[in-house]
Every structure is written in structure tokens, then in C-alpha cells.
Amino acid sequence: MMNEHYDFIVCGAGPAGSVIAARLAEDKQVNVLLIEAGGTDEVPEVMTPAQWPLNLGSERDWAFVAQPNAHLNGRSIPLNMGKVLGGGSSINVMVWARGHKNDWNYFAEASGDPAWGYESVLEIYRRIENWQGASDPVRRGTGGPVYVESAANPQPIAQSMVEAANSMGIPRFESPNGEMMEGRGGAAINDLIIRNGRRSSIFRSYVYPLLNQPNLSVLTHTIVSKLIFDGKSVIGVEVIQDGRRNHYYASEEVILSLGAINTPKVLLQSGIGPEEELRRHGIPVVQHLPGVGQNHQDHVSFGCIFEYREPQKISNGGSEATLYWTSDPNLKQPDMFHCQVEFPVPSADTAHLGVPEHGWTMFAGLSHPKSRGTVRLSGPDVNDPVLINANTLSHPDDLKAAFSNIELCRDLGNSSVFEKLVKREALPGKLGRSEMENFARNAAVTYWHQSCTAKMGQDSMSVVDGNLKVYGINKLRVADASIMPEITSGNTMAPCVVIGERAADIIKQAHRMTSYQAVKVAG
């Protein structure tokens, strides 16, 4: 039997929500409820690294799809998102990528709070990590909850990618999470959250060890439908369980960590968002916040595929090497974000061009795309789907960047370094300008890094402040990828763990909790 009343309710057991629930539950005097729409992670598709693609389209996937996009030749691209304990950290490719130094400094600038800056975040990362590689006391931590190691025994194709990049003047680093992401970037073998051959998700790292604590309750197969208010204070949540509506109440705070699609959906359906849209759906306006559901950002990529001379083994989930690079040395952050996958991955609209049975993919990715999308309601009820206008490639600079990224991938894949492993370039091949543009529009897919739809900041389009409190609302915070003012350079899981840690620190300090440990703010 579940209690109805708790001190804190955390909605969403993804990377940020798992961290917050676990950190708050460290104080044994505090009762915490963690609510997750999905179910157990104890299935082979989650725990076995090589089986991660089987989660896509399964019951562990929200299976969002963007609206048709004229900039993608009318395509509606899939936008998968984890619906399981651990969220994205339970269905992703397990890459641990911290983001660039200047990503975090921009967070500090946007929020007006230096505690979001790189030096402070470095201290959080040292607290988080149980790093298994070479000692780097400035940048890496040991003994933390998240087991991180460089991809064990990487395949020759991964090692060749790093070597090929180095031959083209892109420096090689031993890890993508140290010095490499303080300058122009580089190439490296990936850091992964794999331990003893099994996925070590953020839920497994933080919450699982505490499941026997009586002050932490985890509720699965439960969808948060809306917030419950007393005036402008949030006092609980309405949920759907087994087709029935139930209420749970929080005496202190509710924290939304539902991800960049469901967090704005719940805010909107609760009456927090653009007044015009709320009134259009007959939703009473609790707080006019025009930025809710705006500023949608996502890394976009284009699969360049090469055929092996002989079939090759796939290890560590198949993603063992990565590249970040600034095409212009004057840029503050890498604009190129390439992820290697050890099997062929065309889009649904490029597969007909001919895909080898045995091959590998270099995803030419845009690290900081300029296109912006929206998340809107189709109706006021929890069962009404959201309308995601991702607007991928809507900004003309993104198409130009796509050409540059694809050409770099082609140069890498056709490097002499690969001669013994690669037979030929399968996609896209040498194309003219119009054919390459058509390829890019048909090949564009998501990196599954949706973010920024409830951004942190100080302007009129900001949804939360530097303490992650929703403007105009009491006892409500947001802590997930939606609060990013701009998407980070690379995979978003590790930054979401930092967001969770920051949220937990802020909440503990605000409520004078006994387990609070301050993180020193540089400067």
C-alpha cells in the first residue's frame, strides 16, 4: 500500500530524477516518492550492452515522432526516449560525455549563477565518478556512484577512426572527458557506463542501492498527468495508475524530471505556459510563461556508411570512438560532433540507396545546431499526444554545417588508415551539390538528445531560475535536459546527472537537510 503524503515527490526516474531522489533520500528523516511511467530495467535488452537497439520501439520507449518537416523533404523523424527505470540511461549507447568547458560557463552566464560554471561542475563530476582510467585529480574522480571506464578492448575500426582523425590534424586524447573538452576538441575512445559486461545505468548507480530504505518509495507504471495547486503553490501531483486517477501530495516540493517532452507537457496541461495556447485548449491559466515548450534543441546527425572487407566484431554496444572538433578555431565550443557505430545505420529514407550487410557508420553530427523547435499540446488531457515541431535543418546555417560534417566523415572513412578494414564508401558517395543536399535532408536523424524546452535563465522566455524554481510558482522545480539554455556539446546523459546533483544540493540547502554537502563555487 502506498502512502498519499510525502515530503518530496520526484517525477521521472531518468538520469536527473534518479540522482535527485537518491540524494534526498540520504537524509533518513525525509520521505521521498519517485514516480516512473515505465517499468523494470531488469531485462536483457537493458542490461546487455549489445542489445540496446532492441529497446527502440519497445514498451521501454515513448516512441515520440516529430511533425512532418519541409526541411527534411516532408519526413517525420522518430524521437525515441526512455520509458523505463533509468530513462535514457537504460536504453542509450552508454556513452559518458561531460560536455565542453564553455557549455557550462554559458549555463553560468545564462543563469547569473557561477555555481553552474565549469570549475564548480568539475567538482561535481569528481564527486560523481568512479573513474577507472589514468589518474587525473583535476578532472576525474574515484569512489563516486557512477562507474566510468574507457571502452574495454576497442575494436580495430574504433582505433582506426581515432588514428585517421589524428592523421588529419585532429589531436588524439586518451579520454574525451578531460583536457580534450577544454579546447578545440579532438578524437578519443569513448568512456562508457559498462561494468563487468553489464549496463550500469544512473538508476542502478544511485537508486538501486537504496531500494530497501523505508524513506524511499519507487512507483512504476504511473503517468504524471498534472500538478495539484493551492493557489500558486504546488502541493502534489495527479497520476494515472491502472487507468485510474490518483493523487499524491508533497509537503515540501515537487520536482519534474520527465524529460524535454513530458516536462513541458505536464507544465502546459497544469496551466503553466503561454497563455494563448492554454486558453485555446480550455486550460485555466495558473502562470503565463511563454517559454514553456519553446527553444527545443537536439543534436542532428547524418549517417555515412562504409563497407567492411571482412565482417568485424561489435563490442561495448557498438559505439567505441568519438570526435569533437571546431571547424573554426575562433569558436568557443566544438561545432562538429561525430559518433562512430560499428554497424550500418541508414535512415529509413536512405536505406534504399544500398546498405552493405557488414559495415560501420560515422554519424556526422552538429554539436550546436541553430534550428529551434517547439513542443505544443494537441489537447488538454493526459492521453492527448504532444506535437513536436523539431524544425530540424530549418536554419540555413545548419545545412551548410551538414555539408562540412559529411565531407569530414567522408575524408575520415576514405583515409589510408582504413585500407585493411574498409572495402568502399557506401553512403553518401561523391555527390553534386543538389544531390548532397537531398541526401542530407533524407539522412538527418536525431542523436536522441532532446533538450532546452523549459530553459534556465533570466529573460522573458526562461522557465526556471538558477535554482531551478519555476517562475511564479512555489514549491516546484524542474531538473532535466529541458532546463538547458543551450544543448551541451555531446551526449546529454552526464550533463543531466550534473543537473540532478545541482538540484539536490540546492534543495538540501534550502531545506537545511542534514545530508547537505556544499559544493565549493570557484571564484
LINWOPE-V199379 format. One record per backbone hydrogen bond with DSSP energy under -0.5 kcal/mol. NH is the residue of the N-H (numbers start at 1). CO is the residue of the C=O. E is the energy in kcal/mol with one decimal. If there is no record, write none. Layout:
# LINWOPE-V199379
NH:CO:E
NH:CO:E
This chain:
# LINWOPE-V199379
6:249:-2.6
7:31:-1.6
8:31:-2.0
9:253:-1.9
10:33:-3.2
11:9:-0.5
11:255:-3.0
12:10:-0.7
12:35:-3.2
14:257:-0.6
18:14:-2.8
19:15:-1.1
20:16:-2.4
21:17:-2.6
22:18:-2.0
23:19:-2.8
24:20:-2.6
25:21:-2.0
26:22:-0.6
26:23:-0.8
27:24:-1.5
28:26:-0.9
30:27:-2.1
32:30:-0.5
32:215:-3.1
33:8:-2.3
34:217:-3.0
35:10:-2.7
35:33:-0.5
36:219:-3.1
39:83:-0.6
43:41:-2.3
46:43:-1.3
47:43:-2.4
48:44:-2.5
49:47:-0.7
49:197:-0.5
51:48:-2.0
52:49:-1.5
54:51:-1.7
55:52:-1.9
56:53:-1.1
58:55:-2.1
61:58:-1.5
62:81:-3.0
64:79:-0.9
66:77:-2.7
67:388:-3.1
69:75:-1.9
72:69:-1.7
73:70:-1.1
74:69:-2.2
75:69:-0.6
75:72:-1.4
77:75:-0.6
79:64:-3.6
83:60:-2.7
85:39:-2.2
86:13:-1.9
87:84:-3.2
89:86:-1.6
90:87:-1.9
91:88:-1.2
92:88:-1.8
96:191:-2.8
97:95:-0.7
101:181:-2.7
103:100:-1.1
104:100:-1.3
105:101:-1.7
106:102:-1.6
107:103:-1.7
108:104:-2.1
109:105:-2.0
110:106:-3.1
111:107:-2.3
112:108:-1.7
113:108:-0.9
116:113:-1.9
117:114:-1.9
121:117:-2.5
122:118:-2.8
123:119:-1.2
124:120:-1.5
125:121:-2.9
126:122:-2.2
127:123:-1.5
128:124:-2.1
129:125:-2.4
130:146:-3.0
131:141:-2.8
132:148:-2.2
139:136:-0.9
140:136:-3.5
144:129:-2.3
146:128:-2.5
147:145:-0.7
148:130:-1.4
148:146:-0.6
149:192:-2.0
151:190:-2.6
154:151:-0.7
158:155:-1.0
159:155:-2.0
160:156:-2.5
161:157:-1.5
162:158:-1.7
163:159:-2.0
164:160:-3.1
165:161:-2.3
166:162:-2.0
167:163:-2.0
168:164:-0.8
168:165:-1.0
169:166:-1.7
170:165:-2.3
171:169:-0.7
173:187:-2.5
176:189:-0.5
178:175:-0.7
181:178:-1.2
182:179:-1.9
183:180:-0.8
185:180:-0.5
186:324:-2.0
187:171:-2.4
188:322:-2.1
190:320:-2.2
192:149:-3.0
193:94:-1.8
194:192:-0.6
195:198:-3.0
198:195:-1.7
199:47:-2.3
200:193:-2.7
201:199:-0.5
205:201:-2.0
206:202:-2.2
207:203:-1.3
208:203:-2.4
210:207:-2.3
211:208:-1.4
213:210:-2.3
216:213:-1.5
217:32:-2.7
219:34:-3.1
219:217:-0.5
220:218:-0.6
221:38:-2.8
222:36:-2.2
223:240:-1.9
224:222:-0.5
225:223:-0.5
225:238:-2.7
226:238:-1.4
228:236:-2.7
230:233:-2.9
233:230:-1.6
234:474:-2.3
235:228:-2.7
235:233:-0.5
236:228:-1.1
237:248:-2.7
238:226:-3.2
239:246:-2.9
240:223:-2.6
241:239:-0.6
241:244:-3.0
242:221:-0.5
244:241:-2.5
246:239:-2.4
246:244:-0.5
248:237:-2.2
249:4:-3.6
250:235:-2.4
251:6:-2.7
252:7:-2.3
253:7:-1.4
254:475:-2.0
255:9:-2.7
256:477:-2.8
257:11:-2.8
257:255:-0.6
262:258:-0.6
263:259:-2.4
265:261:-1.5
266:262:-2.5
267:263:-2.3
268:264:-2.9
269:265:-2.7
270:266:-1.0
270:267:-0.5
271:268:-1.6
272:267:-2.9
273:271:-0.6
273:287:-2.1
278:274:-2.3
279:275:-2.5
280:276:-1.7
281:277:-1.1
281:278:-0.6
282:279:-1.4
283:278:-2.8
284:282:-0.6
286:271:-2.7
286:284:-0.6
287:271:-2.1
289:273:-1.7
289:287:-0.8
292:289:-1.6
293:453:-2.8
294:291:-2.0
296:373:-1.9
297:451:-2.3
300:366:-0.5
301:445:-2.7
302:364:-1.3
303:443:-0.5
304:302:-0.6
304:362:-2.1
305:303:-0.6
305:427:-1.2
306:360:-2.6
307:424:-2.7
308:358:-2.0
309:421:-2.5
318:315:-3.0
319:316:-0.7
320:318:-0.5
322:188:-2.5
323:338:-2.4
324:186:-2.7
325:336:-1.8
326:184:-0.6
327:325:-0.6
331:328:-2.4
335:325:-1.0
336:325:-2.3
337:365:-2.3
338:323:-3.1
339:363:-1.2
340:321:-2.2
341:361:-2.9
342:318:-2.4
349:442:-0.5
350:347:-1.3
351:347:-1.3
353:350:-1.6
354:351:-1.6
359:357:-0.5
360:306:-2.2
361:341:-2.9
362:304:-2.8
363:339:-2.6
363:361:-0.6
364:302:-2.5
364:362:-0.8
365:337:-0.6
365:363:-0.9
366:300:-2.4
367:335:-1.8
367:365:-0.7
369:366:-0.5
373:296:-2.2
374:389:-1.9
375:293:-2.7
376:387:-2.3
378:385:-0.7
384:381:-1.7
385:383:-0.6
387:376:-3.1
388:386:-0.7
389:374:-2.2
389:387:-0.8
390:388:-1.1
394:391:-2.1
398:395:-1.6
399:395:-0.8
400:396:-1.6
401:397:-2.3
402:398:-2.0
403:399:-1.9
404:400:-1.7
405:401:-2.5
406:402:-2.7
407:403:-2.3
408:404:-1.9
409:405:-2.1
410:406:-2.4
411:407:-2.4
412:408:-2.5
413:409:-3.0
414:410:-1.9
415:412:-1.7
418:415:-1.7
419:416:-1.5
421:418:-1.7
422:418:-3.3
423:307:-3.1
424:307:-1.0
426:305:-2.2
426:424:-0.6
427:305:-2.1
431:429:-0.6
436:432:-2.8
437:433:-2.2
438:434:-2.1
439:435:-2.4
440:436:-2.8
441:437:-2.3
442:438:-1.8
443:439:-2.6
444:440:-1.7
445:301:-2.3
447:299:-2.0
451:297:-2.1
452:481:-2.3
454:482:-2.8
455:452:-0.6
456:483:-2.5
457:464:-2.2
462:459:-1.6
463:455:-2.9
464:455:-1.8
465:469:-1.8
468:465:-2.3
470:476:-2.0
471:463:-2.3
473:470:-2.0
474:232:-2.9
477:254:-2.0
478:468:-2.0
479:256:-2.5
483:480:-1.8
484:481:-1.3
490:488:-1.5
495:97:-0.6
496:492:-1.8
497:493:-1.6
498:494:-1.9
499:495:-2.4
500:496:-2.2
501:497:-2.4
502:498:-3.0
503:499:-2.5
504:500:-2.4
505:501:-2.5
506:502:-2.6
507:503:-2.7
508:504:-2.7
509:505:-2.4
510:506:-2.4
511:507:-2.0
512:509:-1.0
513:508:-2.5
516:513:-1.6
520:518:-0.6
522:520:-0.6
